[in-house]
Amino acid sequence: MGKIQRNVLILLLIATIFIVGCSNSASSDSDSQEIIKIGVIQPFSGPNAQAGEETYKGNELAVENINTNGGLLGKKVKLIKADATNAQEAISEAERLITKEKVDIITGTYVSGVAYPATQIANKYGVLYWETNASAPNITQQGFNNVIRIGQYGVPMATVAVNSIKDVVAPALGKSLTELKVVIVHEQSIYGTSIGEIEEEELKKLGAKVKRIPYDAASADLSSVVNLSKNENPDIWLRTGYVNDGALLFKQARDIGWKPPVIMGQADDNAYLLEALGDKGMEGILSISYPSYDMNEKYAPGIKDYLDSYRNKYGSEPKIPQTLVSYGGTEILFDLIKEAKSTDANKIREAALKMDVKIGGTYPTGYGVKLDPKTLDNTRAFPVLTQWKNGEIKTIYPPEAVGTDAKIELPLRGW
Amino acid sequence: MGQIIISGILLGGIYAIVSYGLTLIFGVIRVINFAHGSLLMVGMFMAYYLSKGMNLNIYLMMLIVVPLMFILGVLIQKYLLSKVINEPDMQLFVTFGLLLLFENVMLAVTKGEFFSLDMNMGTIPIGSLVLDWGRLINLVAAIVLAILLLLFLNHTKIGWAIRAVSQNRYAAGIIGLRVERLYILAFGLGSACIGIAAVLLTPIYTIFPHVGFNFVIVSFAVVILGGLGSIPGALAGGMIIGLLESLSGYLIAPELNQIVWYLLFLLVLFFRPAGLFGIAGSEEGGVK
């Protein structure tokens, strides 16, 4: 091939790329008039791909629901997927959603580490970032007025732990709060520490004796945590951590034959712990959990419809509770768009700040809505208390949420 | 307090057994094997899936996992590391590449989920103290394996050859030893040792693609503390670090349980780079 021919070929290639690129962006401009576009940032690849996909299904079901009922503000809603597994991808995908896809709103995110950088890009362009799932405290501590967290985070999670100790756990043990001794163990990053500190403070206010022990979740041995806890002879062992450290902690407690009267953990209602400890090992362990699928329809209206539409569309039972959380969160967003008659971040924030929904009785998650005016966190995104019974999760608190005849059974009796 | 010392010794057994493969490979081939932790992880997944699939006791999986890991090690040395045998930097990149490969393949296969065997093997009470079977079996295995490796290295012809190659591979070549073959054998053996560790740890830990990371830094510390290439050193180093971690976790704070042995590790690097049990100058040495 001669030099000139080669140069012509390169020019043609460049021109082709340019033309394709232009036509692409033109098409995405033209249809933004009749539809509302919502970008969904999730890890659709990598280690959290399945969880990202499952969380996305919640958005998808909510959108199908609204579109079959006439859409929003007379327009159809369309979701645009963006795959981000780390900070760099979160930044470039958020940029793409806003500048190229021209989305009206961004929502997400299963992984807090993806949400944090993505919210910064959304803030740069003044686009609403509607956080339904990520729970890290730093996401809403950046002073951004376009980032609203409607899902649960550390404060309500710790509050429900303390409330359920006060309302059901202490009575089940037949002890008053001032007689209670609680050992709080938590992994030492911001996730465990922020929750552990609130739990300690609130329990001390109620008069309970509290000792708090942070630990390293990547440690190959947690026997010192177990032995220090055992020395205190607590009534309640309250834990915040991840899966692998949880399994190790429980197994090492079992290995020295120590089971306190109450074990309560944040999100310890997962199948991985069940696999590690078995039905017998997990029996009776309490968990502060995402809204569970056995909740009462009165407390969580629409949960049956949600379950039916999930089964119809995907042909299985929901795999993780986060799907319901993103579904419920998306419904709240649609209500606010109707209220604000706009997808503008400022108008939605104003409508959201005015919103005052009590816990239970409105959304399929049972969440109420009342934003903290400073952080724009939803202070009423309350989880529920569940207990392991014969390898299954049963909601047992708050009483309005209980959809079965399950009752709290304490104290625990050995592994 | 007695319970803490028991925990420390049992933990020491775990740290020792995960370090034999590393010290053997480093001592002979002189390659820092970044893929050490991910090989351990691969072995744990093998043991888990085989035991679940065949519905057989996990410890029987030793018969399958160890030969498979030996073959994997042989393949790595024969087809990858031997191609860059004179380029230490490239060897590092190769083992680092293997780490990325193994972890990401397992991420794709498992979708990042966690797996555990629900094996409650029970405990042995001794007065007011308690030992658990899983860690006790591991400790006994760690001691037995150390003795077997020492016997092999010191009392068999192949063992002598491996030691000769590790001490001076040029001289070993001149006297007619087939250096490349011995390297392949050594990597296979190191990898088989990792396989043994993997089977023993599977009932104790939750398995996920990054599980090796929890052991890799500590096993490097064990190997350097005990003396590079030294099997008894790895056993002693494991015990020292296990005890230090357990005691400082209990007496200082669980969140600071690694501080003390990190400090010791730094001091050893400064003042006795050959390791506590190495002969001064043996950082240039070989396997013992």
Interface residues (C-beta under 8 A of the other chain):
Chain A: G46 P47 N48 A49 Q50 Q188 I213 P214 Y215 D216 A218 S219 A220 D221 L222 S223 S224 V225 N227 L228 V243 N244 A247 L248 K251 R254 D255 I256 G257 Y272 E275 A276 L277 G278 K280 G281 W415
Chain B: Q3 I4 S7 L11 I14 Y15 L107 K111 G112 E113 F114 F115 S116 L117 D118 N120 T123 P125 V130 D132 G134 R135 I204 Y205 T206 F208 P209 V211 F213 N214 F215 V218 G242 E245 S246 G249 Y250 A253 P254 E255 N257 Q258
